Amino acid sequence: MREPKRATEFEISFKFDATPKPRTYTLQKFPINFKTYKQAFNKVQNHQHNGHSYLLNLCFATPIKTELSLEEIYNHAHARLVLRKKDEFICFGPEPFVRINKRHDKCHTKGR
């Protein structure tokens, strides 16, 4: 898929239905501790019980350590959606939000 001109102007790359290329690498991840997660979860639950939100995605950044560059991670990723801002970050999604195949489809991330 060719990326829109505006995306490349901002050094943004993305791809849909990415399949991995075989590669050996090491990866260490450093997720938040359970106490921190539980505090955030309880706060979210409190807001939901008070009617402030009915849909929420509780996320945290997870630092990693690997010999791979962001470009290599992007090139070897396996996900429905992979997005990279050159030399800044990379993110993955289980499904794209919008797909255009002769018609427009929107894909919800939750509640399917």
C-alpha positions in Angstrom: 0.0 0.0 0.0 1.4 3.4 -0.9 1.4 5.9 1.9 -0.4 9.3 1.5 1.8 12.2 0.6 1.0 14.0 3.9 2.1 11.1 6.0 5.5 10.9 4.3 5.9 14.7 4.7 5.8 14.1 8.5 8.0 11.0 8.3 5.1 8.7 9.2 5.1 5.1 7.8 2.3 2.6 8.2 1.1 -0.7 6.9 -1.9 -3.0 7.2 -1.8 -6.8 7.7 2.0 -6.8 8.2 3.5 -10.3 8.2 6.9 -10.9 9.9 10.1 -11.6 8.1 12.1 -14.3 10.0 14.7 -12.7 12.2 16.5 -13.7 15.5 16.7 -10.9 18.1 16.5 -10.3 21.8 13.8 -8.4 23.5 13.4 -7.3 27.1 10.3 -5.6 28.3 9.7 -3.6 31.4 6.0 -3.3 32.1 4.5 -1.3 35.0 4.1 -3.1 38.3 0.7 -4.4 39.4 0.3 -1.8 42.1 0.5 1.1 39.6 -1.9 -0.7 37.2 -4.3 -1.5 40.0 -4.4 2.2 41.1 -5.1 3.3 37.6 -7.7 0.6 37.1 -9.5 1.6 40.3 -9.6 5.2 39.2 -11.1 4.3 35.9 -13.7 2.0 37.6 -14.6 4.9 39.9 -15.2 7.3 36.9 -17.2 4.6 35.1 -19.4 4.0 38.1 -20.0 7.7 38.3 -21.1 7.7 34.6 -18.2 9.7 33.3 -17.4 7.2 30.6 -18.8 4.0 29.2 -15.9 3.0 27.0 -12.2 3.3 27.9 -8.9 1.7 26.9 -6.5 1.8 29.8 -2.9 1.7 28.3 0.6 2.3 29.5 3.8 2.7 27.6 6.1 -0.3 28.0 9.8 0.4 27.7 11.8 -2.3 25.8 15.4 -3.1 25.3 16.5 -4.7 22.0 19.3 -4.4 19.4 16.7 -3.7 16.7 16.2 -0.1 15.5 12.7 1.3 15.1 13.0 0.7 11.4 13.9 -2.9 11.9 11.0 -3.4 14.3 8.7 -1.8 11.8 10.0 -4.0 9.0 9.7 -7.3 11.0 6.4 -6.5 12.8 3.3 -8.8 12.7 0.1 -6.8 13.3 -3.1 -5.7 11.5 -1.8 -2.1 11.7 1.8 -0.9 12.2 2.6 2.8 12.5 6.0 4.4 12.8 7.1 8.0 13.3 10.7 8.0 12.0 13.2 7.8 14.9 10.5 8.6 17.5 8.0 5.8 18.1 6.3 2.7 16.8 2.9 1.4 17.6 0.8 -1.6 16.7 -3.0 -2.2 16.5 -5.0 -5.4 16.4 -7.2 -3.9 13.7 -7.2 -0.8 11.4 -9.8 1.9 12.2 -10.7 2.5 8.6 -10.2 0.3 5.5 -10.9 1.5 2.0 -11.6 -1.3 -0.5 -14.0 0.2 -3.1 -16.1 1.2 -0.1 -15.5 2.6 3.4 -15.5 0.4 6.4 -14.9 1.5 10.0 -13.6 -1.0 12.4 -14.3 -0.6 16.1 -11.5 -1.5 18.5 -13.9 -2.7 21.2 -17.3 -4.1 21.5 -17.5 -6.1 18.2 
